[in-house]
Amino acid sequence: MWVLDYDGLRDEQLITLIAHGEKDALEVFYNRYAPSVFSLARYMLKESALAEEATQDIFLNLWLKASSYNPQRGAPRAWFMSIAHHRIIDVIKARIRSTKSTNQVSHELLDIHPSSEISTEDIAQQNLDREYILAALSDLPEGQREVIVLAYFEGYSQSEIASKLDQPLGTVKTRIRLAMQKLRVALGKYSEGE
């Protein structure tokens, strides 16, 4: 009986198998990318339990929607990390809506930082700043957001990003520059109180 070596398969092959319901392919893909997804979720959400939940949700989403992958639109890793980023942003937005609707911001912040020397107002402002930055990121075009996430959330150099996305280095540099200009404008408006 012939047994497929899933560990030796390329990401594209794994995604195709996942789309056809191959649980072993999902397990290999999970082992490859769960640390990166969890790291991104932990960085953005600031809570391990919430990051673990988001990571599981992201892989469930992959299981359900692997057939939507189009190799012409980019490398599997970039596609998948973009999905992860979008899902994490959705979690953040849901938490913002929940916080606004229950009106318990101060209680949650006190629970998170019970012995902090930073005032509650400063903590609230830091959280608002972080949420605004993430919202500004979500407004970027996908290609620009992708390179920003790889550069600033995952720590890749511009040349590593170009290699990972199979794009010219000049394209990556241009996308990062344009994204940073847009973020600077958006964050400038926020700091001016618009």
N, C-alpha and C positions, 0 to 999 in steps of 0.2 A: 504494500500500500504506500502510495506516494504522499508525503507530508510537506506542506508549504512552509518555508522558512520565512515567517512574517518579519522577523527582525532584520532580515537582509533586504527587504523591499524599500523602494523609494517612497517618499511621502505621497506622491501622486497615485502610486499603486495602492497604498493603504487607504487613501480616501475613496478610490473606486471600490475597493472591497468593503469598506464601511458602508458605502451607499447601497451595497448589495446585502447588507445585514451580517457581515462577518465580525463577530464579537472579538475574535483574536486580533484582527487588524486594529480595532478600536483600542484594545489593551496596549498594543505596541505604540500606537500614536499617542495614547495617554502617557505612557512611560517617557516618551520623547519630549512632550510639550507641557505636561502638567507642572513641572517646576517653574517654567517661564510664565505660564498663565497665572499660577498662584502668586508668584513674585509680583507681577503686574497688579493683580487684584489686591494683594496686601498693601502695596505701595499706594494705590489709589483709594482704597476703602479704609485703610488704617486699622482694621480689625481682622484678626486671624480667622475667627469663626465665620464672619461674613465673607471673607476671601475664600475660605474652603467651600462654602455654599455656592458662591458665584462660580468657582472653578468647576464644581460638579455640574452646575447648570449649563455652563459653556460646553462641556463635553457631551451632555445630553443633547444640546442643540446641534452639535456636530453629528451625533448619531442620527438625529431626525432629518437633518438637512444636508448631508454630505453630497447628495446628488446635485446640489446647486453650485458646486465648485466648477469653475471654468478655467482651464489652464492658460487660456489666452489672456486672462485678466491679471495674472501674476503667479508667483511661486506659492506653493501650498502653505508654507509657514507664514508668509505675509498675509495671505487670505485669512488664515485661521486666527492670527494674532489681531487682525482687524475686527473679526467677529468677536473675539474676546474683549477687545477694547469697547466696542459698542455695547455689549452686554453689561460690562462694568459701569459704563455711563448710565445705562438704564437703571441699574441698582441705585446709583447715586441720586438720580432724578426721582426715583420712587421714594427714597429716604427723605429727600427734601419735601416732596408733597406730603408724606406722612407726618413729618415734623411740623409743617405748616398747619396741617389739618388738626393735629392733636394739641398744638400750641404748648409743647413741653420741651422746647429747646433748652432752656436753662437747666432743667432737671437732667436731661441726657448729658449735657456738657459737664455738669457736676459729677455725674456717675463716671464719666470717662477720665476726668482729671480731679479726683477728690482732694488730693493734697498738693496741688500745683500752687506755686507762688504767683502764677499769672492770673490776672483778674478774669472773671467770667466774661466781661465785655471784650477783653483781648482774645480770649479763646473763641468767642462767637465770631469776632472779626476774622480771625485766622481761618475758621471753618468756612465763612462766607467767601473769603478770598480764594480758598482752595476750590470750592464749588464753582465759583465764577471762572477760574482758570480751566477747569474741566469742561464747563459749558462752552467756553470759547474754543477749546480744542475740538469739541464735537461739531462746531460750525465750520471747521476747515474742510476743504475738499478732501476726498478719501486719500488721494495720493500724497497730499501734504501732511495729513494727519498721520498716515502710516510711517513716514520718515521721521516725524517728530517723536512718535511713540518709540520707534526703534532707537533713536538717538538719545532721548532724554529719559525714557522710562526703562529701557532695556540696556542702555549703555553701549550700543554699537557705534563704531566710528563711521564716518561717511563712506570710506572705502569698503568697510564690511557691509554696510547697508546696500551699496551698489552691487556688491557680489551676491548678497542674499536675495535681492529683488531682481537680479539679472538686468540691471539698468546702468546706463553710463554714469560715471561719477559726476559729470557736469549736471545731469538731470537731477540727481539726488541733492547736490549743492544748491541748485536753483529752487527746488521744492522746499528745502529747509529754510532758505533765505526768504522766500515768499511767505511761508507759514509763519516765520518769526515776525515779519513785518505786519501781517494780519493780526497776530496775537498782541503785538505791541500796541496797535491801534485799538483793539478791543479792550485791552487792559488799561489803556490810557483813558478811555471813556469811562470805565468802571471807577478808576481812581479819582476822576473829576466829578463822580456822582451822577452820571447820566443814566 
